[in-house]
Amino acid sequence: MGNSRIFAALFAGATLAVFSQSVVAQAAAPAPGNAEAGKAKIAMCIGCHGVEGYRTAYPDVYHVPKIYGQQQAYIVKSLQAYKTGERSHPSMRGIARGLTDADMADLAAYYGGAQK
């Protein structure tokens, strides 16, 4: 009798832990974006990311990364990091500050599905 109570308590605890992890994973996943809406928002991106082999000169000369075909979750996380200051590129920080979560998801849906 005592062992069954221990087993029941352990099972309940394990079930709660799995459920909690599932809830956290769902909360961390970005909302799906709309690629068509994203296409309407790329004006701020194409000046650098839309030019093949482009190198920018501000604040230093460097190669601009290709974002066409990039993983959507990566694009959203990157934009969030620029917005919070975790990533420090001045131009990208300025752009990301003006984006909502929906804007980020839409841009990620567009660029994540685009092939160029």
Buried (B, 14 or more C-beta within 10 A) or exposed (E): EEEEEEEEEEEEEEEEEEEEEEEEEEEEEBEEBBBEBBBEBBEBBEEBBBEEEEEBEEEEEEEBEEBEEBEBEEBBBBBBBBBEEEBEBEBBBEBBEEBEBBBBBBBBBBBBBBEE
